[in-house]
Amino acid sequence: DKILAFCCNWCSYAGADLAGTSRFEYPTNVRIIRVMCSGRVDRDFVLEAFRRGAGMVLVAACHLPYDCHYISGNWHMTERMKALRKVLEKIGISSERFVVEYISAAEGDKFAKLITQMAEAMKRLGRERIIAENEKARPFLERMVGRKVKALEPLIKPS
């Protein structure tokens, strides 16, 4: 199973890069998606990750209160993800499978430790439970993500 990590370009992605260049050991089952700001991580990105079978999802941002390169992106993300966490719990996705963390560019060790902890938590949950949760939540996830796709279809179809 994979850990999908949405990392802010200015802080947490740089922290992940530092973990790599410093040769800190952490599991290789993490896939990092660099976003310019964590405030741009839409709830549908997280829902789509779980719909496609992600074992865990991490949204990593600049430290609160004032480290955001775009001033308030980390605040917007924090509020959005609090609301999303409640939705995920209602549809049966374990709360430990969705992680929000604040990592600076100088915290490569923190990134490596966090990914290691997430991989251990995923192992404790077990592959069967993760698959069962994803399958149980799939109808809701497909409705939520599919709604957006259907709205965009007229714009995508060639004339």
MOQUISUL-V347108 format. One record per residue. RES is the residue in one letter. PHI is phi in whole degrees, -180 to 180 (none if undefined). PSI is psi as a letter, one per 40 degrees, with the letter a starting at -180 (999 if undefined). NEAR is the number of other ideal C-beta (glycine too) atoms within 8 Angstrom. Layout:
RES:PHI:PSI:NEAR / RES:PHI:PSI:NEAR
//
This chain:
D:none:i:10 / K:-108:i:9 / I:-105:h:17 / L:-103:h:12 / A:-117:h:14 / F:-92:h:13 / C:-119:h:16 / C:-65:h:16 / N:-56:d:10 / W:-84:d:11 / C:-122:c:16 / S:-67:d:16 / Y:-66:d:13 / A:-64:d:10 / G:-64:d:18 / A:-65:d:15 / D:-63:d:9 / L:-62:d:13 / A:-59:d:13 / G:-71:d:9 / T:-70:d:7 / S:-85:e:8 / R:60:f:5 / F:-70:h:10 / E:-86:h:5 / Y:-155:i:12 / P:-58:i:8 / T:-92:e:4 / N:-88:f:9 / V:-100:h:14 / R:-117:h:8 / I:-100:h:8 / I:-114:h:8 / R:-84:h:7 / V:-119:i:11 / M:-63:d:8 / C:-152:i:14 / S:-62:d:17 / G:-63:e:13 / R:-92:e:8 / V:-78:h:12 / D:-83:i:7 / R:-60:d:10 / D:-65:d:9 / F:-63:d:9 / V:-69:d:16 / L:-60:d:12 / E:-65:d:10 / A:-61:d:10 / F:-69:d:15 / R:-60:d:12 / R:-86:e:6 / G:100:e:9 / A:-58:h:11 / G:-75:d:11 / M:-146:i:14 / V:-128:h:14 / L:-117:h:16 / V:-115:h:14 / A:-111:h:19 / A:-133:i:18 / C:-68:i:15 / H:-64:i:10 / L:-80:i:9 / P:-94:d:5 / Y:-124:f:4 / D:-89:e:10 / C:-66:h:15 / H:-61:d:10 / Y:-106:f:8 / I:77:d:5 / S:-129:e:8 / G:-59:d:16 / N:-67:d:17 / W:-67:d:11 / H:-60:d:9 / M:-62:d:15 / T:-58:d:11 / E:-66:d:8 / R:-63:d:11 / M:-75:d:14 / K:-61:d:8 / A:-65:d:9 / L:-65:d:12 / R:-57:d:10 / K:-64:d:8 / V:-63:d:9 / L:-60:d:14 / E:-65:d:9 / K:-65:d:6 / I:-92:e:10 / G:98:e:7 / I:-89:h:12 / S:-56:h:7 / S:-62:d:8 / E:-73:e:8 / R:-85:e:15 / F:-125:h:13 / V:-122:h:11 / V:-115:h:11 / E:-142:i:10 / Y:-112:h:13 / I:-134:h:15 / S:-88:i:11 / A:-63:d:8 / A:-94:e:6 / E:-110:f:10 / G:-61:d:15 / D:-64:d:9 / K:-64:d:9 / F:-61:d:17 / A:-62:d:12 / K:-65:d:9 / L:-63:d:13 / I:-63:d:14 / T:-62:d:11 / Q:-63:d:8 / M:-65:d:13 / A:-64:d:13 / E:-66:d:8 / A:-63:d:10 / M:-64:d:13 / K:-66:d:7 / R:-62:d:6 / L:-63:d:10 / G:90:i:7 / R:-61:d:7 / E:-62:d:6 / R:-66:d:9 / I:-62:d:13 / I:-62:d:9 / A:-62:d:8 / E:-63:d:12 / N:-63:d:12 / E:-67:d:7 / K:-64:d:8 / A:-83:e:14 / R:-53:d:9 / P:-58:d:6 / F:-65:d:8 / L:-61:d:13 / E:-67:d:9 / R:-63:d:8 / M:-66:d:10 / V:-75:d:12 / G:-64:d:8 / R:-59:d:8 / K:-69:d:9 / V:-63:d:8 / K:-62:d:7 / A:-66:d:6 / L:-88:e:8 / E:-52:d:8 / P:-60:d:5 / L:-80:d:5 / I:-89:d:5 / K:-63:h:6 / P:-70:i:2 / S:-78:999:2
//
